[in-house]
Amino acid sequence: MSDKVTAAYNDDSIEVLEGLEAVRKRPGMYIGSTDVKGLHHLVWEIVDNSIDEALAGYATKITVTLEKDGSVSVEDNGRGVPIGMNKKLNKSTPEVIFSVLHAGGKFGGNGYKTSGGLHGVGSSVVNALSSRFDVTIYRDGIVSEIKFKDGGKLVEPLTKVGKTSKTGTVVNFLPDKAIFNSVKFSFTTISERLRESALLNSGLRIDLIDQINGRTVSFQFENGLEEFVKELSENKVSITPVIQLRGSEKEIDVEIAMEYTEDYSETVLGFANNVKTSDGGTHITGFKTGLNKAINNYALEVGLLKEKDKRLDSNDLKEGLVAVVSVKVPEDLIQYEGQTKGKLGTIEARAAVESITNQHLSFWLRENKELAKQIIEKALMARRAREEARKARQAIRDSKSKTKNKTMLGKLMACSGKKKEDNELFLVEGDSAAGSARKGRDSKTQAILPLKGKVINAEKAKLADLMKNEEINTIISAIGAGVGNDFDPKDSNYGKIIIMTDADTDGAHIQTLLLTFFYRYMRDLINEKHVYIALPPLYQIIFSDHSSIYLWDEKDLEEFVKENENKRYELKRFKGLGEMDDTQLWETTMDPNSRKLIQVAIEDGLQAERAFKILMGDNAEIRKEWIQDNVKFTLEDDDAGIIL
């Protein structure tokens, strides 16, 4: 071993990070990342604190404002942060809450029974990652202010600035540009999250004000979870009305709203203490186990299943299911996996949700025999379709092993690399572009699969029909990781799936159709960051000496024209990938050292469901506004992404 680190490793080399300095040094440990997702996590942390006041029964209104200077303000009409002194630290209570890690009203169990904010870390972390952090408190008839800057440095200690008859807290923060890749907030992303929060808290009013673009939205729902499920199942044909299951066990409050639709996909969202658990957890496991028990036991009871029959499993029962599972867990029991609270780990929640789901759903099934029969018949049909799909996939594998699959994998221009994680599959629009891509590619790591026209719409087709579609079948076979419930990203033949289409309406439609298929039937491919969209240039500038450069969009062209008024050059616009020869396509769109890729990332839940409805819908104006708010085309690979 010759490449040793030569720096000394001794007592003096051990670095101790004090207080908020640790957060600034390793922000990803606290908010997950410093990309656009991490940026918005700052808002969630402060909003969650206000929602805790609502959960405790004190706040009835929350207002979030996107200020013109790029900062965010969050105001609630709760009790207001205590404004006395903390005797242990000899500092004002607000200074402790907003600048000391693991300090807050959520430790002792007296301030809040349940809490979305994790152990009081949230607000101090936001302070640590902000260049400015100001708090105004209305409490005990007094208006008080405290101000911080540059990652939590106290600028103005707690100061009484006036009198008031109202109560509440206002937090204003400006994210630090030195920490985040981008400090531009998405109105759509925030509004969807606030909509979720209002749906989860019946009666709570939440306003979002955009001072930059002059727009305001308000959310308030009297029957929150029921309306939540109705929104998730919008445009789907319902088999059942919304079924509501409520109960409490071991101080864990459980509320579930669910319905079955004629759809083929499953949408189950989980929340713990009002925080979305994007990665599921014990409450979701408990719900699915309880659902399985209730329906199978009822099916046996009424003779729709016989003792000798194979029981319906979760894969059969979740087809067409739309559900929201919300639990309120006492502070001394709440456990998450990871600082960003993506997965609930509380063991007691599983038992509570399973028991309540089983008991209440069993009662509903007996009281609604005809609807119960439809649910079971749909599950039996799903099982048959799943078996047909399994046979079709097996036939594909058999054909592949016998080298007879000429119409499918025969179109694939395979790569020779043995390391799957390094290999890339380009899904290319048109034979002409695919031909250029084949000639220009790195044949060791890059495989090319040409697509003819538009693939089938996975939003409206069941899996059995998809399996009959040649284009979809070819994609499934090429990726080699299964499909639907059998999909496992670890088996994928490629580390990157790259969609490469023309930069026009048809190309965008093909992208959307492919993304819809991946979202519905290979979702973990997106969740684990394997799906990308290639970004080909729109223009080529050819100079008099025959050298050339490429420009990716209209903004690039405008800047070039301004800076090169006196130069002579030829401007060429590419109407499609087919107009590029193999060298041009490699240089601009396929070479890992120079290409521009857009990574696709999906935030699970209502926002993703609504996004696909917008993208697949007919309203061009709504689609255009959504794309402007959510799709960030950037020339910096590390920061590129589509967030759904």
C-alpha positions as CSV (number, residue, x, y, z in Angstrom):
1,M,0.0,0.0,0.0
2,S,1.8,3.1,-1.2
3,D,-1.0,5.7,-1.2
4,K,-1.1,6.5,2.5
5,V,-2.4,9.7,4.0
6,T,0.7,11.5,5.3
7,A,-1.1,13.9,7.7
8,A,-0.6,13.2,11.4
9,Y,-3.2,11.2,13.2
10,N,-2.9,12.1,16.9
11,D,-4.7,13.7,19.7
12,D,-4.5,17.2,18.1
13,S,-6.0,15.9,14.8
14,I,-9.4,15.0,16.5
15,E,-11.8,17.8,15.6
16,V,-14.6,18.7,18.0
17,L,-17.5,20.6,16.5
18,E,-19.4,22.7,19.0
19,G,-23.1,23.3,18.8
20,L,-24.5,24.5,15.4
21,E,-21.0,24.3,13.9
22,A,-21.5,20.5,13.5
23,V,-24.7,21.1,11.5
24,R,-23.0,23.4,9.1
25,K,-20.1,21.0,8.7
26,R,-22.4,18.0,8.0
27,P,-25.8,19.4,6.9
28,G,-26.8,16.1,5.2
29,M,-26.8,14.4,8.6
30,Y,-29.7,16.7,9.7
31,I,-31.7,17.5,6.6
32,G,-30.8,14.7,4.2
33,S,-29.1,16.8,1.5
34,T,-28.2,20.3,0.4
35,D,-30.1,20.1,-2.9
36,V,-33.6,21.4,-3.5
37,K,-35.1,18.6,-1.3
38,G,-32.9,19.7,1.7
39,L,-33.7,23.3,1.1
40,H,-37.5,22.6,1.4
41,H,-36.9,20.5,4.4
42,L,-36.0,23.7,6.3
43,V,-39.6,24.9,5.7
44,W,-41.0,21.6,6.9
45,E,-39.1,21.8,10.1
46,I,-40.5,25.2,11.0
47,V,-44.0,24.4,9.8
48,D,-44.0,21.2,11.8
49,N,-43.3,23.2,15.0
50,S,-46.4,25.3,14.3
51,I,-48.5,22.2,13.5
52,D,-47.4,20.8,16.9
53,E,-49.2,23.8,18.4
54,A,-52.3,22.8,16.4
55,L,-52.0,19.1,17.5
56,A,-51.8,20.3,21.1
57,G,-55.1,22.2,20.5
58,Y,-53.8,25.8,20.6
59,A,-53.1,27.0,17.1
60,T,-55.9,27.3,14.5
61,K,-54.1,29.1,11.7
62,I,-50.7,29.0,10.1
63,T,-49.4,31.4,7.5
64,V,-46.3,30.7,5.3
65,T,-45.0,33.6,3.3
66,L,-42.4,33.5,0.5
67,E,-40.8,36.9,1.0
68,K,-39.4,39.1,-1.9
69,D,-35.9,38.8,-0.5
70,G,-35.9,35.0,-0.8
71,S,-36.6,34.3,2.8
72,V,-39.5,32.4,4.3
73,S,-41.8,33.4,7.2
74,V,-43.9,31.0,9.2
75,E,-46.5,32.4,11.6
76,D,-48.9,30.6,13.9
77,N,-51.5,31.8,16.4
78,G,-50.5,29.3,19.1
79,R,-49.3,30.0,22.6
80,G,-46.0,31.7,21.6
81,V,-42.6,30.4,22.5
82,P,-41.9,30.9,26.3
83,I,-40.0,34.1,26.9
84,G,-38.5,33.5,30.3
85,M,-34.9,32.5,31.3
86,N,-33.4,29.0,31.1
87,K,-31.8,28.6,34.5
88,K,-29.4,25.8,33.4
89,L,-27.8,27.7,30.6
90,N,-28.5,31.2,31.9
91,K,-30.0,32.2,28.5
92,S,-33.4,33.2,27.4
93,T,-35.6,30.3,26.5
94,P,-36.0,31.4,22.8
95,E,-32.2,31.6,22.5
96,V,-31.9,28.0,23.8
97,I,-34.7,26.7,21.6
98,F,-33.4,28.2,18.4
99,S,-29.7,27.9,18.9
100,V,-29.0,24.8,21.1
101,L,-29.4,21.3,19.6
102,H,-31.7,18.9,21.4
103,A,-33.4,21.7,23.3
104,G,-37.2,22.3,23.2
105,G,-40.6,21.6,24.7
106,K,-40.6,18.0,23.4
107,F,-38.2,16.3,25.8
108,G,-39.9,16.4,29.1
109,G,-43.3,15.3,27.9
110,N,-45.1,18.2,29.4
111,G,-45.0,20.6,26.5
112,Y,-46.5,18.3,23.8
113,K,-48.1,14.8,24.0
114,T,-47.2,14.2,20.4
115,S,-44.9,16.1,18.1
116,G,-43.8,16.1,14.5
117,G,-40.6,17.9,15.1
118,L,-38.0,15.4,16.1
119,H,-36.8,16.1,19.7
120,G,-36.6,19.9,19.2
121,V,-33.7,19.6,16.7
122,G,-35.5,21.2,13.8
123,S,-35.6,24.9,14.5
124,S,-32.0,25.1,15.7
125,V,-30.9,23.2,12.5
126,V,-32.7,25.7,10.3
127,N,-31.0,28.5,12.2
128,A,-27.6,26.8,11.7
129,L,-28.2,26.6,7.9
130,S,-29.5,30.2,7.5
131,S,-27.7,33.5,6.9
132,R,-30.5,35.3,8.8
133,F,-32.9,33.9,11.4
134,D,-35.4,36.2,13.1
135,V,-38.1,35.3,15.6
136,T,-41.0,37.4,16.8
137,I,-43.0,36.1,19.8
138,Y,-46.5,37.3,20.9
139,R,-47.0,36.0,24.5
140,D,-48.1,37.3,27.9
141,G,-49.2,40.6,26.3
142,I,-45.7,41.3,25.1
143,V,-44.1,41.4,21.7
144,S,-40.5,40.0,21.9
145,E,-37.8,39.6,19.2
146,I,-34.6,37.6,18.9
147,K,-32.3,37.7,15.9
148,F,-29.4,35.5,14.6
149,K,-27.2,35.5,11.6
150,D,-24.5,33.5,9.8
151,G,-25.5,30.1,11.1
152,G,-26.9,30.8,14.5
153,K,-24.7,33.7,15.8
154,L,-26.7,35.8,18.2
155,V,-27.1,39.3,16.8
156,E,-29.9,40.7,19.0
157,P,-30.8,38.9,22.3
158,L,-34.4,38.5,23.3
159,T,-35.8,42.1,23.5
160,K,-39.3,43.3,24.4
161,V,-40.4,45.6,21.6
162,G,-44.1,46.3,22.3
163,K,-47.4,45.2,23.8
164,T,-50.0,42.9,22.2
165,S,-53.3,41.2,22.7
166,K,-52.5,38.2,20.4
167,T,-50.4,35.1,20.8
168,G,-48.2,33.1,18.5
169,T,-44.8,32.9,16.9
170,V,-43.3,34.2,13.7
171,V,-40.1,32.7,12.3
172,N,-38.3,34.3,9.3
173,F,-35.2,32.7,7.9
174,L,-33.0,33.2,4.8
175,P,-31.2,30.0,3.7
176,D,-27.4,30.3,3.5
177,K,-26.3,30.4,-0.2
178,A,-22.9,28.9,0.9
179,I,-24.7,25.8,2.1
180,F,-27.3,25.0,-0.6
181,N,-26.9,24.4,-4.3
182,S,-30.0,26.5,-4.9
183,V,-32.0,28.8,-2.5
184,K,-35.0,29.2,-4.8
185,F,-38.2,27.8,-3.2
186,S,-40.9,26.1,-5.2
187,F,-44.4,27.5,-4.7
188,T,-45.9,24.2,-6.0
189,T,-43.8,22.0,-3.7
190,I,-44.6,24.0,-0.6
191,S,-48.3,24.4,-1.5
192,E,-48.7,20.6,-1.9
193,R,-47.0,19.9,1.4
194,L,-49.2,22.5,3.2
195,R,-52.3,21.0,1.5
196,E,-51.3,17.6,3.0
197,S,-50.9,19.2,6.4
198,A,-54.3,20.8,6.2
199,L,-55.9,17.5,5.1
200,L,-54.3,15.7,8.0
201,N,-55.6,18.3,10.5
202,S,-59.3,18.8,10.0
203,G,-60.3,22.5,10.6
204,L,-56.8,23.9,10.6
205,R,-56.4,26.8,8.2
206,I,-53.1,27.1,6.4
207,D,-52.3,30.1,4.0
208,L,-49.4,30.3,1.6
209,I,-48.5,33.8,0.3
210,D,-46.1,34.3,-2.5
211,Q,-44.9,37.9,-2.3
212,I,-42.6,37.4,-5.3
213,N,-45.3,36.5,-7.8
214,G,-48.3,37.9,-6.1
215,R,-50.3,34.8,-5.5
216,T,-52.0,33.2,-2.4
217,V,-53.7,29.9,-1.7
218,S,-55.6,28.8,1.4
219,F,-56.3,25.3,2.7
220,Q,-58.9,24.2,5.2
221,F,-60.8,20.9,5.3
222,E,-63.5,19.9,7.7
223,N,-63.3,16.1,6.9
224,G,-59.5,16.0,6.2
225,L,-58.6,12.3,5.7
226,E,-61.7,11.5,3.7
227,E,-61.0,14.5,1.4
228,F,-57.4,13.5,1.2
229,V,-58.3,10.0,-0.2
230,K,-60.8,11.6,-2.6
231,E,-58.1,13.8,-4.0
232,L,-55.7,10.9,-4.4
233,S,-58.4,8.9,-6.2
234,E,-59.6,11.8,-8.4
235,N,-60.4,10.6,-11.9
236,K,-60.4,7.0,-10.8
237,V,-63.6,4.9,-10.8
238,S,-64.4,4.0,-7.2
239,I,-65.6,0.6,-6.1
240,T,-66.2,1.6,-2.5
241,P,-66.9,4.9,-0.7
242,V,-64.2,6.2,1.5
243,I,-63.9,3.8,4.5
244,Q,-62.8,5.5,7.7
245,L,-61.1,3.4,10.5
246,R,-60.4,5.1,13.8
247,G,-59.2,3.9,17.2
248,S,-56.6,4.2,19.9
249,E,-54.4,1.6,21.6
250,K,-51.7,2.1,24.2
251,E,-52.0,5.9,23.7
252,I,-51.4,5.6,20.0
253,D,-54.2,7.3,18.0
254,V,-54.9,5.7,14.6
255,E,-56.9,7.3,11.8
256,I,-57.2,5.6,8.4
257,A,-59.1,6.6,5.3
258,M,-59.2,4.1,2.4
259,E,-61.1,3.1,-0.7
260,Y,-60.9,0.7,-3.5
261,T,-60.9,1.8,-7.1
262,E,-60.9,0.1,-10.5
263,D,-57.4,1.2,-11.0
264,Y,-54.4,-1.2,-11.2
265,S,-51.9,0.6,-9.0
266,E,-51.7,1.2,-5.2
267,T,-51.4,4.5,-3.4
268,V,-50.8,4.2,0.3
269,L,-49.4,7.2,2.2
270,G,-48.2,7.1,5.8
271,F,-48.0,9.9,8.4
272,A,-46.6,9.9,11.9
273,N,-47.5,12.9,14.1
274,N,-48.4,14.8,10.9
275,V,-45.0,14.1,9.3
276,K,-45.0,12.2,6.0
277,T,-43.1,9.0,6.2
278,S,-42.1,8.7,2.6
279,D,-40.3,5.3,3.2
280,G,-43.2,3.8,5.2
281,G,-42.5,2.1,8.4
282,T,-44.2,0.1,11.2
283,H,-47.6,1.8,10.8
284,I,-47.8,0.9,7.1
285,T,-46.7,-2.7,7.8
286,G,-49.4,-2.9,10.5
287,F,-52.1,-1.5,8.1
288,K,-51.3,-4.0,5.4
289,T,-51.2,-6.9,7.8
290,G,-54.5,-5.9,9.3
291,L,-56.0,-5.5,5.9
292,N,-54.8,-8.9,4.9
293,K,-56.3,-10.6,7.9
294,A,-59.6,-8.8,7.7
295,I,-60.3,-9.5,4.1
296,N,-59.0,-13.1,4.1
297,N,-60.9,-14.0,7.2
298,Y,-64.1,-12.5,5.8
299,A,-63.6,-14.3,2.4
300,L,-63.3,-17.6,4.2
301,E,-66.3,-16.8,6.4
302,V,-68.7,-16.2,3.5
303,G,-67.2,-18.9,1.2
304,L,-65.5,-16.7,-1.4
305,L,-62.3,-18.6,-0.4
306,K,-62.2,-22.2,0.6
307,E,-59.9,-23.6,3.3
308,K,-57.9,-25.4,0.6
309,D,-57.5,-22.2,-1.4
310,K,-54.3,-20.1,-1.4
311,R,-54.9,-17.0,0.7
312,L,-55.0,-13.6,-1.0
313,D,-51.6,-11.9,-0.4
314,S,-50.7,-8.3,-0.1
315,N,-49.9,-8.0,-3.8
316,D,-53.5,-9.1,-4.7
317,L,-55.2,-6.9,-2.1
318,K,-53.4,-3.7,-2.8
319,E,-54.4,-3.4,-6.5
320,G,-56.6,-0.3,-6.8
321,L,-56.2,0.5,-3.1
322,V,-56.0,4.2,-2.1
323,A,-55.3,4.8,1.6
324,V,-53.9,7.4,4.0
325,V,-52.6,6.0,7.4
326,S,-52.1,8.6,10.1
327,V,-50.9,7.9,13.6
328,K,-50.3,10.1,16.6
329,V,-47.6,8.6,18.7
330,P,-46.6,9.8,22.2
331,E,-43.3,11.6,22.4
332,D,-41.7,8.9,24.6
333,L,-42.5,6.2,22.0
334,I,-41.8,8.0,18.7
335,Q,-38.9,6.6,16.8
336,Y,-37.8,7.4,13.2
337,E,-35.1,5.8,11.1
338,G,-33.0,8.7,10.0
339,Q,-33.0,12.4,11.0
340,T,-35.4,13.4,8.2
341,K,-38.1,11.2,9.6
342,G,-38.6,9.2,6.3
343,K,-39.5,5.9,8.1
344,L,-41.4,5.2,11.3
345,G,-39.6,2.7,13.6
346,T,-42.0,2.6,16.6
347,I,-42.8,-1.1,17.2
348,E,-45.9,-0.3,19.2
349,A,-47.4,1.5,16.2
350,R,-47.4,-1.7,14.1
351,A,-49.5,-3.6,16.7
352,A,-51.9,-0.7,17.2
353,V,-52.6,-0.1,13.5
354,E,-52.9,-3.8,12.7
355,S,-55.4,-4.4,15.5
356,I,-57.5,-1.3,14.7
357,T,-57.5,-2.1,10.9
358,N,-58.5,-5.7,11.4
359,Q,-61.3,-4.9,13.9
360,H,-62.9,-2.0,12.2
361,L,-62.5,-3.2,8.6
362,S,-63.9,-6.7,9.6
363,F,-67.0,-4.9,10.9
364,W,-67.3,-2.8,7.8
365,L,-67.0,-5.8,5.5
366,R,-69.9,-7.6,7.3
367,E,-72.0,-4.5,7.2
368,N,-71.4,-4.0,3.4
369,K,-71.6,-7.5,1.9
370,E,-72.0,-6.5,-1.7
371,L,-69.1,-4.1,-1.7
372,A,-67.0,-6.6,0.3
373,K,-67.7,-9.2,-2.5
374,Q,-66.5,-6.7,-5.1
375,I,-63.2,-6.1,-3.2
376,I,-62.5,-9.8,-3.0
377,E,-63.5,-10.5,-6.6
378,K,-61.1,-7.7,-7.7
379,A,-58.3,-9.2,-5.6
380,L,-59.0,-12.7,-7.2
381,M,-58.8,-11.1,-10.6
382,A,-55.5,-9.4,-9.7
383,R,-54.1,-12.7,-8.6
384,R,-55.0,-14.3,-11.9
385,A,-53.6,-11.3,-13.9
386,R,-50.4,-11.5,-11.8
387,E,-50.1,-15.1,-12.6
388,E,-50.6,-14.4,-16.3
389,A,-48.0,-11.7,-16.1
390,R,-45.6,-14.0,-14.4
391,K,-46.0,-16.6,-17.2
392,A,-45.5,-13.9,-19.8
393,R,-42.3,-12.8,-18.1
394,Q,-41.1,-16.4,-17.8
395,A,-41.8,-16.8,-21.6
396,I,-39.6,-13.8,-22.2
397,R,-36.8,-15.3,-20.1
398,D,-37.2,-18.6,-21.9
399,S,-37.1,-16.9,-25.3
400,K,-34.0,-14.9,-24.2
401,S,-32.2,-18.1,-23.1
402,K,-33.0,-19.8,-26.4
403,T,-32.0,-16.7,-28.4
404,K,-35.4,-16.7,-30.1
405,N,-36.6,-13.3,-29.0
406,K,-35.8,-11.5,-32.3
407,T,-38.7,-8.9,-32.1
408,M,-37.8,-7.8,-28.6
409,L,-34.3,-8.0,-27.4
410,G,-33.1,-8.3,-31.0
411,K,-33.6,-4.5,-31.1
412,L,-31.3,-4.0,-28.2
413,M,-27.7,-2.9,-29.0
414,A,-26.2,-4.5,-25.9
415,C,-23.0,-3.3,-24.1
416,S,-20.2,-5.6,-23.1
417,G,-19.4,-4.3,-19.5
418,K,-19.7,-6.8,-16.7
419,K,-20.3,-4.3,-13.9
420,K,-24.0,-3.7,-14.1
421,E,-23.8,-0.5,-11.9
422,D,-21.5,1.1,-14.6
423,N,-23.7,0.2,-17.5
424,E,-26.2,2.6,-19.1
425,L,-29.3,1.9,-21.1
426,F,-30.3,4.7,-23.6
427,L,-34.0,4.6,-24.6
428,V,-33.8,6.4,-27.9
429,E,-36.6,7.9,-29.9
430,G,-36.4,6.8,-33.6
431,D,-34.2,4.4,-35.6
432,S,-32.1,7.3,-37.1
433,A,-31.0,8.6,-33.7
434,A,-30.5,5.1,-32.4
435,G,-28.2,4.4,-35.4
436,S,-26.1,7.5,-34.6
437,A,-26.1,6.5,-30.9
438,R,-24.9,3.0,-31.7
439,K,-22.0,4.3,-33.8
440,G,-21.0,7.0,-31.3
441,R,-21.5,5.2,-28.0
442,D,-19.0,3.6,-25.7
443,S,-19.9,0.0,-26.5
444,K,-18.4,-1.3,-23.2
445,T,-20.9,0.6,-20.9
446,Q,-23.6,2.0,-23.1
447,A,-26.5,0.0,-24.6
448,I,-29.0,1.4,-27.0
449,L,-32.7,0.5,-27.3
450,P,-34.6,2.3,-30.1
451,L,-38.3,3.1,-29.5
452,K,-40.9,3.3,-32.3
453,G,-43.3,6.0,-31.6
454,K,-45.2,6.4,-28.3
455,V,-45.4,3.6,-25.8
456,I,-48.7,2.6,-24.2
457,N,-50.1,4.8,-21.4
458,A,-49.4,2.9,-18.2
459,E,-51.7,5.2,-16.3
460,K,-54.7,3.6,-18.1
461,A,-53.6,0.1,-18.7
462,K,-53.4,-3.0,-16.5
463,L,-50.2,-5.0,-16.2
464,A,-51.6,-7.9,-18.3
465,D,-52.2,-5.4,-21.2
466,L,-48.8,-3.8,-20.7
467,M,-47.2,-7.2,-21.1
468,K,-48.7,-7.6,-24.5
469,N,-47.2,-4.3,-25.7
470,E,-44.0,-4.9,-27.6
471,E,-42.2,-1.6,-26.6
472,I,-42.9,-2.1,-22.9
473,N,-42.0,-5.8,-23.1
474,T,-38.7,-4.9,-24.7
475,I,-37.9,-2.4,-21.9
476,I,-38.8,-4.9,-19.2
477,S,-36.7,-7.5,-20.8
478,A,-33.7,-5.2,-21.3
479,I,-33.7,-3.9,-17.8
480,G,-34.1,-7.5,-16.5
481,A,-35.3,-6.7,-13.0
482,G,-38.9,-7.8,-13.3
483,V,-42.0,-5.5,-13.2
484,G,-44.7,-4.5,-10.8
485,N,-44.7,-6.3,-7.5
486,D,-41.8,-8.5,-8.7
487,F,-39.6,-5.6,-9.6
488,D,-36.2,-5.5,-7.7
489,P,-33.8,-2.7,-8.7
490,K,-30.9,-4.8,-7.5
491,D,-31.4,-7.1,-10.5
492,S,-31.2,-4.3,-13.0
493,N,-28.7,-4.7,-15.8
494,Y,-28.0,-1.0,-15.7
495,G,-27.0,1.7,-13.2
496,K,-28.6,4.4,-15.3
497,I,-31.7,4.3,-17.5
498,I,-31.4,7.4,-19.8
499,I,-34.4,8.6,-21.8
500,M,-33.1,10.3,-25.0
501,T,-35.8,12.0,-27.1
502,D,-36.2,15.0,-29.4
503,A,-36.6,18.4,-27.8
504,D,-40.1,18.8,-29.0
505,T,-43.7,18.1,-28.0
506,D,-43.6,14.5,-29.2
507,G,-40.4,13.9,-27.4
508,A,-41.8,15.4,-24.2
509,H,-44.8,13.1,-24.5
510,I,-42.6,10.0,-24.9
511,Q,-40.7,11.0,-21.8
512,T,-43.9,11.4,-19.8
513,L,-45.2,8.0,-21.0
514,L,-42.0,6.3,-20.0
515,L,-41.8,8.1,-16.6
516,T,-45.5,7.1,-16.0
517,F,-44.6,3.4,-16.7
518,F,-41.5,3.6,-14.4
519,Y,-43.5,5.3,-11.7
520,R,-46.4,2.8,-11.8
521,Y,-44.5,-0.4,-12.3
522,M,-40.8,0.1,-11.5
523,R,-41.0,2.9,-8.9
524,D,-37.9,1.9,-7.0
525,L,-35.9,2.6,-10.2
526,I,-36.8,6.3,-9.7
527,N,-36.7,6.2,-5.9
528,E,-33.1,4.9,-6.0
529,K,-32.0,7.6,-8.6
530,H,-31.5,5.4,-11.6
531,V,-33.6,7.3,-14.1
532,Y,-32.3,10.2,-16.2
533,I,-33.4,12.3,-19.1
534,A,-30.7,13.3,-21.7
535,L,-30.6,16.9,-22.5
536,P,-29.4,17.4,-26.1
537,P,-28.4,20.9,-27.3
538,L,-30.7,23.0,-29.4
539,Y,-28.0,24.9,-31.4
540,Q,-24.5,24.4,-32.9
541,I,-22.3,27.5,-33.5
542,I,-19.9,26.9,-36.4
543,F,-17.0,29.4,-36.7
544,S,-15.1,30.4,-39.8
545,D,-12.2,28.2,-38.8
546,H,-14.6,25.2,-38.7
547,S,-14.4,24.9,-34.9
548,S,-17.8,24.8,-33.2
549,I,-19.6,25.0,-29.8
550,Y,-23.0,23.8,-28.7
551,L,-25.8,25.8,-26.9
552,W,-28.5,24.0,-24.9
553,D,-31.3,26.5,-24.8
554,E,-32.6,30.0,-25.8
555,K,-30.9,31.6,-22.9
556,D,-27.5,30.3,-23.9
557,L,-28.2,31.6,-27.4
558,E,-29.1,35.1,-26.2
559,E,-26.0,35.3,-24.1
560,F,-23.8,34.1,-27.0
561,V,-25.3,36.6,-29.4
562,K,-24.7,39.5,-27.0
563,E,-21.1,38.5,-26.3
564,N,-20.2,37.8,-30.0
565,E,-21.7,40.6,-32.0
566,N,-18.7,41.2,-34.1
567,K,-17.8,37.6,-34.9
568,R,-18.8,35.6,-38.0
569,Y,-20.4,32.3,-37.4
570,E,-23.0,29.9,-38.7
571,L,-26.0,29.1,-36.5
572,K,-27.5,25.6,-36.8
573,R,-30.6,24.5,-35.0
574,F,-31.2,20.8,-34.4
575,K,-34.8,19.9,-35.0
576,G,-34.2,16.4,-33.6
577,L,-31.7,13.8,-32.5
578,G,-31.7,12.3,-36.0
579,E,-30.0,15.4,-37.4
580,M,-26.9,14.7,-35.4
581,D,-24.2,12.4,-36.6
582,D,-22.6,9.9,-34.3
583,T,-19.7,12.3,-33.3
584,Q,-22.1,15.1,-32.5
585,L,-24.4,12.9,-30.5
586,W,-21.5,11.5,-28.5
587,E,-19.9,14.9,-27.8
588,T,-23.1,16.6,-26.6
589,T,-25.4,14.0,-25.2
590,M,-23.7,10.7,-24.4
591,D,-20.1,11.4,-23.3
592,P,-20.1,11.3,-19.5
593,N,-17.5,14.0,-19.4
594,S,-19.5,16.6,-21.3
595,R,-23.2,15.6,-21.4
596,K,-26.0,17.1,-19.5
597,L,-28.4,14.7,-17.7
598,I,-31.5,15.5,-15.7
599,Q,-32.0,13.1,-12.8
600,V,-35.6,12.2,-12.1
601,A,-36.6,12.2,-8.4
602,I,-40.1,11.7,-7.0
603,E,-41.5,12.8,-3.7
604,D,-44.0,10.0,-2.9
605,G,-47.6,11.0,-2.2
606,L,-50.2,13.5,-3.2
607,Q,-47.7,15.7,-5.0
608,A,-46.5,12.9,-7.3
609,E,-50.1,11.7,-8.0
610,R,-51.2,15.2,-8.9
611,A,-48.1,15.7,-11.0
612,F,-48.8,12.7,-13.2
613,K,-52.4,13.8,-13.6
614,I,-51.2,17.2,-14.7
615,L,-48.5,15.8,-17.0
616,M,-50.9,13.3,-18.6
617,G,-53.8,15.7,-18.8
618,D,-55.1,18.1,-21.5
619,N,-54.7,21.4,-19.8
620,A,-51.6,22.9,-21.4
621,E,-51.5,26.0,-19.2
622,I,-51.5,24.1,-15.9
623,R,-48.9,21.7,-17.3
624,K,-46.7,24.7,-18.4
625,E,-47.0,26.3,-14.9
626,W,-46.1,23.0,-13.2
627,I,-43.1,22.4,-15.4
628,Q,-41.8,26.0,-14.8
629,D,-42.1,25.5,-11.0
630,N,-40.8,21.9,-10.8
631,V,-38.5,21.1,-13.6
632,K,-35.1,22.6,-13.3
633,F,-33.0,22.3,-16.4
634,T,-29.4,23.0,-15.3
635,L,-26.0,22.6,-16.8
636,E,-24.6,21.4,-13.4
637,D,-25.0,17.6,-13.2
638,D,-25.0,17.5,-9.4
639,D,-27.9,19.9,-9.2
640,A,-30.0,18.6,-12.1
641,G,-33.3,17.1,-11.4
642,I,-37.0,16.7,-12.0
643,I,-38.8,16.6,-8.7
644,L,-42.3,15.2,-8.8
